[in-house]
């Protein structure tokens, strides 16, 4: 105990003599996201002891001090990180050198990404699925799609995202169009009656549990439900209605009981894919026009403003299916009848990936692992380009 006291006193004297001030953030720690760094952990040290022990090592840039008498040493800063709140902890920048702004962009060279994806097609994994539609990950990380069969039943399929092994094949006693997932519930667009049915998953067996239906009033009914997105933590649901060219807005009443509050009649044909960017901005694709439209909310007038983001029309056999945004803020536009066109945030074309007919949806995971659903060939394909963030 005495040696520890002397050590602490010496430490403070050393810092004071050298007039060294060390900036810190209280009740916070640095969390590496990309790349995952090999840090050093010291144990059985107070925060003061830890700082004293690293001052002579000029390679150490930052230190997380934890409440459990341990500390974590950073010899470099990650490109992507977060500073996370944590009670009774402290983040020190021991060299007065701070990390650059967190940059989530893994590989900025889209040409390199597309080349590696094309080269990886020969080793892609594919599995047969009858007319697969939208692709999503549930909260457990499983890959989910629905089968748009020509007769009842349709199916909800759950796959292992690494191997595409089928984990569940759940019948749905209806014809389906699209699927969304929010708050542990599946929202499935139903063909014919233009409604959205809500289900939970019965964890004890291979089945879905019906919760309720979501409908618009009969005087303004939906027609051909397509994508659904959720704003404001699920308080607002937006639905694309393809046959009557409308976007519907629903407000959450309780649990999954939504009521329609308004709709927008569009000046283009067949809204299809929706992408939530933030609670006041989203994208909608036009199936027929092969275009992407942007919607921004004006709080002053309580209204949504529409602008054309990009027109990707090429032929009468290409259709605007879905759009996603990657970690470098690029828009990947899946066009059935062509493949994928990629744009920056200003709508400037950055690259193209010609795939052929039938590609309906694209799902992008870390390091640009791509899943593709194809309604013509009835397949889901997983392509791993073997990219690391150091590549670009």
Buried (B, 14 or more C-beta within 10 A) or exposed (E): EEEEEEBBEEBEEEBEEEEEEEEBBEEBBBBBEBBEBEBEEBEEBBBBBBBBBBBEEEEBBBBBBBEEBBBBBBEBBBBBBEEEEBEEBBBBBBBEEEBEEBBBBBBEEBEBBBEBBBEBEEEBBBBEBBBBBBBBBEEEEBBBBBBBBEEEEBBBBBBEBEEBEEBBEBBBEBBBBBBBBBBEBBBBBBBEEBBBBBBBBEEEEEBBEEBBEBBBEEEBBBEBBBBBBBBEEEEBBBBBBBEBBBBBBBBBEEEBEBEBEEBBEBEBBBBBBBBBBEEEBBBBBBBBBBBBBBBBBEEEEEEBEBEEBBBBBEEEEBBBBBBBBBBBEBBBBBBBBBBBBBBEEEBEEBBBBEBEBBBBBBBBBEBBBBBBBBBEBBBBBBBBBEBEBEBB
